[in-house]
Amino acid sequence: MAVNQNKYKRRWGDRRDGRRVKVSGMQTIMASLWPKRTDCEVYLHDTIDVTEMMKYVERKNAEHPDLKTTFFHCVIAAVAKMVRERPLMNRFVQGRRVYERFDISVAFVAKLAFEDHAEEALLFFVPKDTDTVDNVSQMVVNKVKKVRSRGNKKAGPAADRHADLQDRAMARFLGQESCGTDRG
C-alpha cells in the first residue's frame, strides 16, 4: 500500500513527495552506487499471454463503442495495481538516501497529432485504489483529448517556468553562461 500522506506524520529528512525509509546494508550500498533517481533501471524479457486480456478489450469495446479501451489502458491499470500491492517498487534514491513515495503516479507521452514529427506532451495522473480499467481508460482518453484540443499552446505559467528550467539545465550542461535567461 502506498503511504498516505494525510495519515503519515512527517519526520526530519522526509521530502514533499515521499518519506525517508531505513533499508538493509546491501540496499544502502546499492543506494551509494546509484545515487540519482534515474540510475537504476529494471528490464524484463519475458513472454506474457494476453489472450484473455485481448478478449476482454474486444468485449468492452463492443459494449461501449463510444469509449475505446486499449491494450495500453489495461497495462497502465495493471502496473498501478502491481505497485500498489508491492510498495517496495514505489521507492526511489535521492542523495544516497532511500525514500518511499506517498502516491503512485503514472506518466506517459502523448503526441499532439498523428504525425512523425508532431509535438509531444507529458501527461500524468494519480490512480486511486478503487480505479478499474474503465476509470483508467476514461482518464487517459480525457487527458489526451484535453491536451490535443489545446494544440501547441503552452499550459500557462507552469509550462513557462518548466521551459525556463529546461533552458537553464541545457545551458549548464553545455557549459554556457546563460541561455536566454538573465540572472542579473
C-alpha positions in Angstrom: 0.0 0.0 0.0 1.4 3.4 -0.9 2.0 5.7 2.1 -1.0 8.0 2.5 0.4 11.5 3.1 -2.7 12.6 5.0 -2.3 9.8 7.6 1.5 9.9 7.8 3.2 12.2 10.3 6.2 13.9 8.6 9.6 13.4 10.1 13.0 15.0 9.8 14.6 14.0 6.4 11.3 13.5 4.6 10.6 15.0 1.2 7.4 16.5 -0.2 6.9 13.5 -2.5 8.0 10.7 -0.1 9.1 9.6 3.3 12.6 8.5 4.1 12.9 4.8 4.9 15.6 2.8 6.6 16.9 -0.1 4.4 19.2 -3.0 4.9 23.0 -2.8 4.5 23.0 -4.2 0.9 20.3 -1.7 -0.1 22.4 1.1 1.5 25.4 0.1 -0.6 23.2 0.0 -3.8 21.9 3.5 -3.0 25.5 4.7 -2.8 26.3 3.1 -6.2 23.3 4.6 -7.8 22.8 8.0 -6.0 20.4 9.5 -8.6 16.7 8.8 -9.1 17.3 7.6 -12.7 20.4 5.4 -12.3 18.8 2.1 -11.6 16.6 0.5 -14.3 14.8 -2.8 -14.4 14.4 -4.7 -17.7 12.2 -7.7 -18.2 12.5 -10.1 -21.1 9.6 -12.5 -20.8 6.6 -13.8 -22.8 3.2 -12.9 -21.3 0.0 -14.5 -22.5 -2.5 -11.7 -23.2 -5.2 -13.7 -24.9 -7.8 -13.2 -22.2 -7.0 -9.5 -22.0 -7.5 -9.1 -25.7 -10.9 -10.9 -25.4 -11.7 -8.5 -22.5 -10.8 -5.5 -24.6 -12.8 -6.7 -27.6 -15.8 -7.3 -25.3 -15.5 -3.9 -23.6 -15.3 -2.1 -26.9 -18.3 -4.0 -28.3 -20.3 -3.0 -25.2 -19.2 0.6 -25.1 -18.2 1.8 -28.7 -18.1 5.5 -27.5 -15.2 4.8 -25.1 -12.5 2.7 -26.8 -10.4 0.7 -24.2 -7.0 -0.3 -25.5 -4.2 -2.6 -24.5 -2.3 0.5 -23.2 -5.1 1.3 -20.7 -5.0 -2.3 -19.4 -1.3 -2.2 -18.9 -1.5 1.2 -17.0 -4.1 -0.2 -14.7 -2.1 -3.4 -14.2 1.1 -1.5 -13.4 -0.7 0.8 -10.9 -2.2 -2.3 -9.2 1.2 -4.0 -9.1 2.9 -1.0 -7.5 0.1 -0.7 -5.0 0.4 -4.3 -4.0 4.2 -4.2 -3.9 5.2 -0.9 -2.2 8.9 -1.7 -2.4 8.6 -1.0 -6.1 7.5 2.6 -5.3 10.8 3.7 -3.8 13.5 6.0 -5.1 17.0 7.1 -4.3 18.0 10.7 -3.9 21.3 11.9 -2.5 22.2 8.3 -1.4 19.0 8.1 0.7 16.0 5.8 0.0 12.5 7.3 0.0 9.1 5.7 -0.4 6.6 7.7 -2.5 3.4 8.9 -0.9 1.4 8.3 -4.1 1.5 6.1 -7.2 1.7 8.2 -10.3 1.6 7.1 -13.9 3.1 9.2 -16.7 3.2 8.8 -20.5 3.8 10.8 -23.6 1.0 11.8 -26.0 1.5 13.1 -29.5 -0.5 16.3 -30.3 -1.1 15.0 -33.8 -0.8 11.7 -35.6 2.4 12.7 -37.4 6.0 11.5 -37.1 7.4 14.9 -36.1 4.4 16.2 -34.1 4.9 17.8 -30.7 4.6 15.7 -27.7 3.2 16.4 -24.2 3.9 14.6 -20.9 0.7 13.5 -19.2 0.4 12.0 -15.7 -2.2 11.1 -13.2 -2.5 9.5 -9.8 -4.8 6.4 -9.9 -6.9 5.7 -6.8 -7.0 2.4 -5.1 -10.6 1.8 -6.4 -9.8 2.6 -10.1 -10.7 0.0 -12.6 -9.7 -0.4 -16.3 -12.8 1.6 -17.2 -11.8 4.5 -14.9 -8.2 4.5 -16.2 -9.4 4.3 -19.8 -11.7 7.3 -19.2 -8.9 9.3 -17.5 -6.4 8.6 -20.3 -8.8 9.5 -23.1 -9.9 12.7 -21.3 -6.4 13.9 -20.7 -5.3 13.2 -24.3 -8.3 14.9 -25.7 -7.7 17.9 -23.5 -4.0 18.3 -24.4 -4.8 17.8 -28.1 -7.6 20.4 -28.0 -5.1 22.9 -26.7 -2.8 22.2 -29.6 0.7 23.6 -29.2 -0.4 26.4 -26.8 1.5 26.3 -23.6 -0.3 25.2 -20.5 0.2 28.5 -18.8 2.7 29.9 -16.2 3.7 26.5 -15.0 4.7 25.4 -18.5 6.7 28.7 -18.9 8.6 28.0 -15.7 9.3 24.4 -16.8 10.6 25.6 -20.2 12.8 28.1 -18.5 14.2 25.4 -16.2 14.9 23.2 -19.2 16.8 26.1 -20.9 18.9 26.7 -17.8 19.7 23.0 -17.4 20.7 22.7 -21.0 22.9 25.8 -20.7 24.7 24.3 -17.6 25.1 21.0 -19.5 26.7 22.8 -22.5 28.8 25.0 -20.2 27.3 28.2 -21.3 26.8 31.2 -19.0 23.1 31.7 -19.9 20.6 30.5 -22.4 18.0 33.2 -22.8 17.8 33.9 -19.1 19.0 37.0 -17.3 20.3 36.3 -13.8 21.4 40.0 -13.2 
